[in-house]
């Protein structure tokens, strides 16, 4: 696995001068923090060598985690997708447990956290904001706009809406800026140049530091980038979903110096090896229940991929999830996966992927084996796939 080390970028993005927010309110907020003091888990963040002491007193691998760059945005080599804590892959996690999980991720070296207004909706941003408020200056927060959030899966990226909902996201996230702001899905009703221009305005105002696109195709990426440089593109990518390699997205990102953030790097949980045809997914709380890739027939038919991962994991002395993430990390130095989980034990597994070094021989073995494996079932349901650019 190739690890990309770089100088500390804590101030790389720069503070854009005083916030445009009400100075009195900000003064009161700072005063409240000074009076209350930082939480004990955050106050224990004292670096020593390549480790940091976490909330529980154990040494954690912030130095080992390393950093990667998405364009000019420097983040931890592995990020945290926060969606599943609140929605979509089963019942929501208890709020206190969700906050504990996010803070545990930071203790383990994760400094890049991904959320969106539509997750919940809204409640995931609130959770992330509360969890990270005491260490806001030590982390990078990404959120997204673009869904109508009206009971449909309609899209709305009109500039006036973008400039309204950013204020709401900032309030929920308890911050005066977002490090990365993605268009969640490309809106065919709004020229991408108008979207990029709206985000450019937010960047000039200091409310956003970097612009991202999610599930955008090469042509859209190029058009947006010409108006406002795109820092990161987010799409599903894993051992079982490799379309960005084939549709020109990787080539475009490499050419333009754009980072790539895979969501679903564990195949929406399938690559953990814990799902099969007997698995029951609740249609009321789990979106995957409506995806053909998660039908009992597809779950059984895709087991050869799990057999491959387990074989490599046994040889490496690792977990299947760690092999899956290590493979993603090994593909390009500008890739930063954001695995999501709602369980502390799974978080440990995810972060542990940074310790797995897949050799050139390992990667060749995996690629040869993958070429003989057919993936059954589609990524999402047909209606959702309409908003994914090819």
N, C-alpha and C positions, 0 to 999 in steps of 0.2 A: 504494500500500500504506500502511495506517495503522500507524505505529509508536507504541507506548505507552512513554513514558519515565516513570520514577519515581525517587524518591530511593533512594540506596543502601540496600538492605534486608539487608545482611550480618548485622546483628544483629536484624532484625525478628522472627525467630522466637524469639529469646531463648534463653539457655541456662538450663535448668530447675534450676540449682543443681548441686551435686555429683552425679555419677553414683551410681546405686544399686549399681553394680558394686563389686567388691572394691577398696578403696582401694590396698592394697599392689600389686595387679596393675597398676593404672592408673599408680601411681608408677613402677613398673619400666618400663612402656611409654614413659612420658614421658622417663625417663632414657635409654632406648635410643635414642629419637629424637634427644635432645640430643647423645649421643655420636656417633651415626652422621652427624648432620647431614641437612639436607634435600637431596633429589636436585638435581642441577644444573638440571634442567628446571624444577623447582618454585621453586628459589631465584632463578631469573631473572625471576620474576613481579613486575616493578617497573613500576607504571603510570606513564605519561607522557602527559598530554593525553588523547586518545581512543584510545590504542593501548597495547598491552602487548608487551613483548619476549618471544617464545617461546623454546623450547628451542634452535632452530636460529639464533637471533640476529635473525630477521626480525621486523618489526613486525606484530602481529596485531590484529584489529579488535574487541577487547572493548568499547570504547566505542561503536563503530559497531553492534555486535550489538544493543545496547539490551536492555531488560528488559520483561517483561510479568507480570501478576499472575494467578495461579490462586487465586481467592478472596483470601486474605491472603498467600499464598505467592508471593514474588517470584523469578522465574527468568529465564534468558536467553530471548530471543524465539524461538529455535530450540533444541530440546533434542536429545539423542542417544538413540535406541533401540539398546540394546546386544545384543539377542537374537541377531541374525544373525551376530555375531562367533563365537558358540559353537554355534549350532544352527538347524535348521529351514529355512534357505534355501540349503542346500548344505553341503559339508564344513566342519567347524569350522576357524577360523583358528588358526594357530600362536599359542601363548600370548604369546610375546614381542611378536609383531606386533599382537596384540589390545591389549595394554597400551600399546604405542606409539600405536595408533590412538585410544584413549580419551584419552590425554594430549595428543595432537595436537588433538583436539576442544576440550579446555580451552584450549590455546594460541590457538585461533582464536575464543575467546569463549564457547564453550558451557559453561554451569554447571549444567545440568539433565540428569541421567543416569537412564535407565529400565532396570530389570532385573526379574527375578522368580525365585522359587525353582524354578519348573518349567523354566526355560531351561537345558537341558543333560541332566538337571536339575542344579541346584546350581552347576555349574561357572561359569555366567555371573556369578552373584553373587560367587564367589571372584575371578574376573578383575576385575570392577569394583572390588571392595574393594581388591585389591592395587594397581590402577592409580591409584586416587584417595586412598589412605591418606595420602600426603604433603601433600595439599591438602584434607583432609576439611572443614576449616572454611570453605573457599571455594566449595564446590559443594553442590548439592541432590541427594540420592539418593532415587529412588522404587523400591519393590519391591512384590511382590504375593504374596498367599496365596490358597488356595482349591481347588487341584487335589489329588487324592489322591496322585498320584505313585506309583502302584502298578502301572504297566503299562497302566492304562486311562485314559480321559479323564473318570473320575468326579470328582465334586465333594465337598468336605468343608470347610465353614466353621463347624464347631462351635466355640463360644467356647473350649473347652479346647484344641482343636487350634491355633487362632489364637495363643493365649498360649504355646503350646509352640514353634511354628515361628518366631515372631518372634525368639526367642532364637537359633535356628539361623541365621536370616538375618543377624542382627546380628553373629554370630561370623564368618560367611563374608565379610561386608562390612566387617569390621574397624572397627566403629563402635559407639557406645552408643545411637544413635538413628537412626531413619529420618525423613527430612523429609516423605515422603508414602508411605502404605501403602494399597494398593488391594486390594479384594476382586476377584480376577481374573475370576471369573464368579459370577453370582448363583446361590446354592445353594437350590433349591426346597425342600430338606428342613430348612432352618434359617431361621426368621423373620429378616428383615433387621434388625428391631429388636434381636435378640440379637447379630447381627454388629456393628452399630453400637455397641451397648453394650460389647462386648468391646474394640473399638478405642478407645472412649472411656476405658476403664480403662487401656489402654496409653498413651494421651495423658496421663492424669493421673499416670502413673508416669514420664513423660519418655522412654519408649522410642520413641514415635511423636509427630510434631508435627502431622501433617495426615492426614485420612481421604479415601480416594478409592474410586470404584466403576468397574468396567470392564464394558462391554457391558450396562449396566443401563437399563431403561426408565424413563419419567417417574414412574410410580407408585412404583416401588422407590426412586428417587432421593428423592422427597418423604418417604417413610416413614423412610428412613435419616436424612435431614437433620433430621427432627424430634427424633431422639435424639442425634445427634452431627453438627454441621455438616459437610457434604461440601465439600471444597476443590476437587476435580477429578473429572470424569468422562472416562474414556478409552474411545474406540470407534474403529472404522475410519472414516476420512473422507478423501475425496480428490475429484479431478475425476471419477473413475469410480465412487465410492461415496458417495452423498449422503444416505443414509437418516436421519442425525441431523437434517437440515433438515425432514424430513417426519414423523418419528415423535414429535415433541414434545420431544426431548431438548434441542435448542438453546433452545427456548422456556422450558423448565424451568430450564436453567442460567442464562439471562439473568434470569429472574424471581428466582431465589434467590441470585444473585451467585456462581455456581459457575463455575470455569474448565473449559475443554474441551481435552483432549489427544488429537489424532488420531494413532492408530497407522496404519501403512500410508499415509501421506500421498502416497506415490509409487506408489500402486496396487500394493503389494508388488513394486515394481520395474518394473512394466509401463510406467509413465509416463516411464521413462528413454528409451523408444523403441528399446531394444536387444533386445526380445523379439518374436518372430513365430512363425508356424506351424512353422518349421524348428527352433525352440529345443527342446533336449532337457533335461528336468528329471529328475534322478535320484530315483526313488521311494524310495530308501533314505535319502536325506539331505535331500530338499526336499519340504516339505509341500505346496507349490503344485502338485506333480505330480498330486495327488488332487482339485484344485479345478477345477470345470468352466470357470471363467473363464480357466484356463491350459491348456485343451485346445488342440490345434493349430487346431481350427475357430474357437474363441472368440478366440484370439490374432490370427488373421487377420481375423475379423469386427470386432474392436475397433480396427483400424488407423485408421479415420477420426478417432478421438480423438487418436491420435498425430499425424496430419496437421495437426489444429487446433493442437496444442501447438507443433509445429515452426514453423508459420506465425507464431505470436505470438513465439516465441523468436527467429526470424530478424529480425523487426521490432525487437525489444528488444535484440538483440545478446547474447542469453543462451542458456543450455543449456535443453533441455526440462525437466529436473528442477527447474531454478530457476523456470521459469514455473509448474510445478505447485505448488511450495512457496509461491511468492509469491501465487498465487491463494488457497491455504488461509489464509495470514496475513491477506489482505485481507478475509476474510469477517466476522470479529469480532475486536475488540481483546483478547478474553480467550481466544483460541485460541493454543496453543503446540504446534506439530507436533514429533514426535520421529522424524525419518527415521533409518533404520538403514542401516549399510553395513559392509562388512568391508575396504574399500579406501580408502587415503589419497586417491587422486585423486577418488573419489566424495564423500568428506568435503569436499573443497575445493568441489566443485560445490554440495553441500547448503548449506554455510555461505554461499556466494556468493549464495544466494537473497535474503539480507537487502539486497543492493544493487539488487534489481529493484523498480522502482516501477511497478506496473500502474495506468494511469490509469482514470478512470471509464469512458472510452470503451472501453479495453481490456476491462474487466470486463463491460461490456454486450455487446461483441462475443463474448466467450467464452460468456456465458450464452445468447445467442441461438443460437449454434452448438451448444451442448450440448443445447438443447431439441430439436434435430433429429437427435441421435445416440442410437442405442439401444446400451446396454451389454449384451453377451452373456455368459452364464455367471454362476453364483452366487459369492458371496463366499468361502465355504468349503464343505466337504462337508456333507451333510445331518446327519450325526451331530454335528459340531462346531456347526452352526447351532442345534441344540436348546438349547444353553446360552447363546445370545444372545437377550436379551429384545427383543421388537419395539418 
